[in-house]
Amino acid sequence: EAGVTQFPSHSVIEKGQTVTLRCDPISGHDNLYWYRRVMGKEIKFLLHFVKESKQDESGMPNNRFLAERTGGTYSTLKVQPAELEDSGVYFCASSPNQASEQYFGPGTRLTVT
Amino acid sequence: GNSVTQMEGPVTLSEEAFLTINCTYTATGYPSLFWYVQYPGEGLQLLLKATKADDKGSNKGFEATYRKETTSFHLEKGSVQVSDSAVYFCALSDYSGAGSYQLTFGKGTKLSVIP
C-alpha cells in the first residue's frame, strides 16, 4: 500500500511569488491534515479535511494560505504571496478515522528568499 | 490550550547506552500520547502510542508510559544503536473543539548515536 506522498520535496521561491504544494493521502483515508514546522519551532497544525470539507482550519496563519481538496482525494496548499516567514517544512498526514493514527508524508521544504 | 515540552538536545550517546528523552504535556481534555520519529531524509513515523493513563507503549525496544499524575510520557530505550539516530517528537492528540483531533507536538530532540 502506498503511503502519503507530497510534491515537490523542496521548493525555493522569491518573496511575493506563489507556490502550490500537493499532498496525496493514503487511498481510502477520508481525513487529511496539513502541518508545518518553521525553523526551530514546533510542528504546528494548519487544517483538517474530512473528504472535501474543511473540518477545522483554526491553525491557518492568515489569508495568504489557501487549502483545497476537490473531490476528496488529493489536496493542495497554495501560498500567495509568499513571505520570508513562510519558510519551513510542510507536512501532510492522513487517517481513516478522525481519532485514529495519522500517517505522515515526507514533507515539502519551502524556502522563501 | 494544549502544549508539549520535551528536552531539546541534541543528545549524543555511545552505542549501547541508555536513552531517556523527557516529555511533559498540558491538555484541556484527556489526550492520547505519541512518540514520532523522523529518520534522516524521511517523513515522520509513529514510534509508539498510549491512549490512557498507565498504558505503556512499546516498539523497536523503545518504551514510554502514560503518567497522568505527572503529565509525562518519557521515552526510554535500554541500549541504543547507531540506526536509532534520528529526531524524536513527543505529541498529543486531543479533541480541538472545532471537530478535529489535531496533533500538538514538542520541538523535537535530535539523537546521534556514535559507534
Interface residues (C-beta under 8 A of the other chain):
Chain A: G3 V4 Y33 Y35 G40 K41 E42 I43 K44 F45 H48 Q55 D56 S58 G59 F91 A93 Q98 A99 E101 Q102 Y103 F104 G105 P106 G107
Chain B: V4 S32 Y36 E42 G43 L44 Q45 L46 K49 F89 A91 S93 S96 A98 G99 S100 Y101 Q102 L103 T104 F105 G106 K107 G108
